Amino acid sequence: MPPIFFLLSGEHKTLPFAELEAILEAEGIAYREIQRLPQVLRLQTDITATEAVKRRAALTRTCCHELFCCQAFLDTITKNMQSVQLDSLLQPGESFVVRVRRVGKSARNLIGMNVERKLGELILSKVKGVKVNLRLPKKNFFGVITASSFVFGLKLAEISPTPFMQRRPRKRAFFHPSAMPAKLARCMVNLARSKSGELILDPFCGTGSFLIEASLLGCRVLGCDIKKHMLKGSMQNLKFLDLEYDGLIVADAKHLPMMKVDCIVTDPPYGRSASTMGYTTKQIIQDFLNMSTDRIAKKNYICIAAPKTVNIVDIVKPLGLKHVQSHLVYVHRSLTREIVVLEKA
């Protein structure tokens, strides 16, 4: 398996790494971690990993076939590049470009433009008949300066954040201030290890954020909400995006009518803009999780968001659910979300 590196979003410290690993697990793609650097994950994996990540990921930016990784000094980079074989990667007559990106304040002694120029010169000298094209190159060589390291390779895929911006809550047919942003909703669907064709349940579906993202991944989706007008809003949003659904049901999450689903992704009501119908958020989550253990099979997953103060880990201990991971997401001064992944033991 070739080495591949992924440039990850800097929007959160741990979620991009967890989402990428969850995608590979869901798709059954074997991998071995080589190194974890700020916003970069280096893996030994099959080339098909890039196709799966490009199709599914919300928090990955770029996938590259790694050519080398070294200390972030120009002479060290030059020495490593001189030993790279490019014959199978770049053919005479093809055009290319070299781009370098810096993560945060990494290795400020290294000037990105100087690295681009030097690597471009070396590529021109190593492969005859190629030319530089800054606008529409045939091949894109990409380097990342991260911490004290420089990772360099041939770009295989780039993931644009634009589609997620186009699906943000205010762009949908029906809006409610409690709606989950599209990017975080997609990330949570991925964390639940959802697979195309599986039935995904959101028992507090609200405006349909998780249903939308799961449906776009080829999943069958089923939504429930105790409020009829919110279900109508979900229906409007799904139809607006021309997406299909298995069902939208007015139901209390403590007494769901369906028997079995493959996984659950949800964001129960909390905060000023969401009604809890007189119950505390902790009561709602405890009752829902107690019910959910009978709705999914062993080794299947639940991904749930809740205020950090709920302490979901303490709730799940007696329920036969294994705590896989948690990620804290700051929303505003009075709310930090805990994104929790649970597995049925």
PyMOL commands that set and color helices and strands:
alter all, ss='L'
color gray80, all
select helices_A, chain A and resi 15-26+48-56+74-82+112-126+162-166+169-171+182-191+209-216+228-240+281-292+308-310+312-319
alter helices_A, ss='H'
color red, helices_A
select strands_A, chain A and resi 3-8+31-37+40-45+60-71+95-102+131-132+139-146+149-158+199-202+220-225+247-250+263-266+301-307+321-332+335-344
alter strands_A, ss='S'
color yellow, strands_A
deselect
rebuild
show_as cartoon
